[in-house]
Amino acid sequence: MKLFFDSSVFYAKPADISFFAWEKVNTEALTPRGAGTSLGGQAIGEGAIVDFRHQNRILGYEEATGRVRVDPGVIQDDLNDFLRTYGRRFAPDTSTSNRATIGGMIGNNSCGMYSCHWGTTREHVHRIKAMLADGSMVWFEPLSAEQLATKCAQNDLEGQIYRMVLDILEQYGEAILDAYPHPSLIRRNTGYALDVLYRDYQPFNPQGKPFSLVP
Ligand SMILES: Cc1cc2nc3c(=O)[nH]c(=O)nc-3n(C[C@H](O)[C@H](O)[C@H](O)COP(=O)(O)OP(=O)(O)OC[C@H]3O[C@@H](n4cnc5c(N)ncnc54)[C@H](O)[C@@H]3O)c2cc1C
């Protein structure tokens, strides 16, 4: 008996359809996936693949700041079609823009030919709502010194992440600057931008931008 109409775009009949129990989500690896166009298999992993392409709403645009709020599955070209009305575009011009999603671009710090001039994805993301490995939802965004101290004092996974990053930068900041690629090499997505945090952000650079885990 046929129970389901297969409307997937994968051209393969699912052998089974399963629903995750929350305990499974907590114990199994989840790999987020946008368009899956990464060149190094970044969207392939163990456990379940979470396909974000259908979470693709453009949620709001703020003309005063030029900031737009989107779901992670929004495709770059669709975002630029929307922004064209306001005479704007999302700066990084990835060549896979007709399918690459904003979530995938953030995951890869995607660039493009003109990103040497206009900047990479990380320079154009103001804040991110994210789910941590324990299932908690957090916002990553620029923080004042007081807000950063409050985050560090939290007795949860989010607090642990802030403490760990600051600790690494305090201990190894100079060594990181020595060992990471030269700042002029902006197209890189391996590891985390610890060098950028140490060089360009407070408290390590007192004249720098407010601390943020977005980059
Ligand atoms: C022919 C070709 C040309 C390319 N040209 C360029 C180029 O000019 N510039 C460039 O930078 N790259 C380029 N790429 C690489 C790639 O297309 C881009 O990096 C693209 O932006 C990735 O988007 P995606 O939606 O396919 O991401 P995916 O491959 O689906 O995911 C990328 C990463 O982000 C993570 N991720 C995805 N969605 C989420 C989410 N919602 N939450 C958390 N993590 C998430 C994934 O786990 C993965 O680690 C090219 C690739 C190809 C095949």
PDBQT file of the ligand as one rigid body, heavy atoms in Angstrom, charges set to zero:
ROOT
HETATM    1  C1  LIG A 301      31.205  25.721  -8.754  1.00  0.00    +0.000 C 
HETATM    2  C2  LIG A 301      31.328  26.297  -7.364  1.00  0.00    +0.000 A 
HETATM    3  C3  LIG A 301      31.695  27.628  -7.228  1.00  0.00    +0.000 A 
HETATM    4  C4  LIG A 301      31.827  28.190  -5.946  1.00  0.00    +0.000 A 
HETATM    5  N1  LIG A 301      32.188  29.501  -5.838  1.00  0.00    +0.000 NA
HETATM    6  C5  LIG A 301      32.326  30.067  -4.629  1.00  0.00    +0.000 A 
HETATM    7  C6  LIG A 301      32.679  31.453  -4.493  1.00  0.00    +0.000 A 
HETATM    8  O1  LIG A 301      32.777  32.201  -5.455  1.00  0.00    +0.000 OA
HETATM    9  N2  LIG A 301      32.866  31.920  -3.245  1.00  0.00    +0.000 N 
HETATM   10  C7  LIG A 301      32.708  31.144  -2.142  1.00  0.00    +0.000 A 
HETATM   11  O2  LIG A 301      32.876  31.626  -1.041  1.00  0.00    +0.000 OA
HETATM   12  N3  LIG A 301      32.347  29.846  -2.241  1.00  0.00    +0.000 NA
HETATM   13  C8  LIG A 301      32.141  29.289  -3.438  1.00  0.00    +0.000 A 
HETATM   14  N4  LIG A 301      31.752  27.982  -3.537  1.00  0.00    +0.000 N 
HETATM   15  C9  LIG A 301      31.482  27.222  -2.300  1.00  0.00    +0.000 C 
HETATM   16  C10 LIG A 301      29.996  27.273  -1.872  1.00  0.00    +0.000 C 
HETATM   17  O3  LIG A 301      29.146  27.301  -2.990  1.00  0.00    +0.000 OA
HETATM   18  C11 LIG A 301      29.686  28.518  -1.023  1.00  0.00    +0.000 C 
HETATM   19  O4  LIG A 301      30.519  28.552   0.109  1.00  0.00    +0.000 OA
HETATM   20  C12 LIG A 301      28.200  28.604  -0.609  1.00  0.00    +0.000 C 
HETATM   21  O5  LIG A 301      27.933  29.868  -0.045  1.00  0.00    +0.000 OA
HETATM   22  C13 LIG A 301      27.782  27.534   0.378  1.00  0.00    +0.000 C 
HETATM   23  O6  LIG A 301      26.385  27.668   0.593  1.00  0.00    +0.000 OA
HETATM   24  P1  LIG A 301      25.457  26.374   0.758  1.00  0.00    +0.000 P 
HETATM   25  O7  LIG A 301      24.056  26.843   1.041  1.00  0.00    +0.000 OA
HETATM   26  O8  LIG A 301      25.621  25.440  -0.382  1.00  0.00    +0.000 OA
HETATM   27  O9  LIG A 301      26.085  25.743   2.070  1.00  0.00    +0.000 OA
HETATM   28  P2  LIG A 301      26.288  24.192   2.515  1.00  0.00    +0.000 P 
HETATM   29  O10 LIG A 301      27.330  23.568   1.634  1.00  0.00    +0.000 OA
HETATM   30  O11 LIG A 301      24.941  23.536   2.539  1.00  0.00    +0.000 OA
HETATM   31  O12 LIG A 301      26.806  24.409   3.975  1.00  0.00    +0.000 OA
HETATM   32  C14 LIG A 301      28.022  25.090   4.249  1.00  0.00    +0.000 C 
HETATM   33  C15 LIG A 301      28.375  24.964   5.723  1.00  0.00    +0.000 C 
HETATM   34  O13 LIG A 301      27.438  25.692   6.499  1.00  0.00    +0.000 OA
HETATM   35  C16 LIG A 301      26.773  24.856   7.437  1.00  0.00    +0.000 C 
HETATM   36  N5  LIG A 301      25.372  25.275   7.495  1.00  0.00    +0.000 N 
HETATM   37  C17 LIG A 301      24.470  25.338   6.487  1.00  0.00    +0.000 A 
HETATM   38  N6  LIG A 301      23.291  25.792   6.918  1.00  0.00    +0.000 NA
HETATM   39  C18 LIG A 301      23.427  26.020   8.256  1.00  0.00    +0.000 A 
HETATM   40  C19 LIG A 301      22.552  26.457   9.286  1.00  0.00    +0.000 A 
HETATM   41  N7  LIG A 301      21.278  26.766   9.044  1.00  0.00    +0.000 N 
HETATM   42  N8  LIG A 301      23.032  26.547  10.548  1.00  0.00    +0.000 NA
HETATM   43  C20 LIG A 301      24.331  26.233  10.816  1.00  0.00    +0.000 A 
HETATM   44  N9  LIG A 301      25.208  25.808   9.880  1.00  0.00    +0.000 NA
HETATM   45  C21 LIG A 301      24.765  25.705   8.620  1.00  0.00    +0.000 A 
HETATM   46  C22 LIG A 301      26.945  23.432   6.883  1.00  0.00    +0.000 C 
HETATM   47  O14 LIG A 301      26.903  22.440   7.903  1.00  0.00    +0.000 OA
HETATM   48  C23 LIG A 301      28.321  23.529   6.247  1.00  0.00    +0.000 C 
HETATM   49  O15 LIG A 301      29.322  23.375   7.233  1.00  0.00    +0.000 OA
HETATM   50  C24 LIG A 301      31.603  27.396  -4.793  1.00  0.00    +0.000 A 
HETATM   51  C25 LIG A 301      31.193  26.064  -4.936  1.00  0.00    +0.000 A 
HETATM   52  C26 LIG A 301      31.059  25.516  -6.204  1.00  0.00    +0.000 A 
HETATM   53  C27 LIG A 301      30.599  24.089  -6.328  1.00  0.00    +0.000 C 
ENDROOT
TORSDOF 0
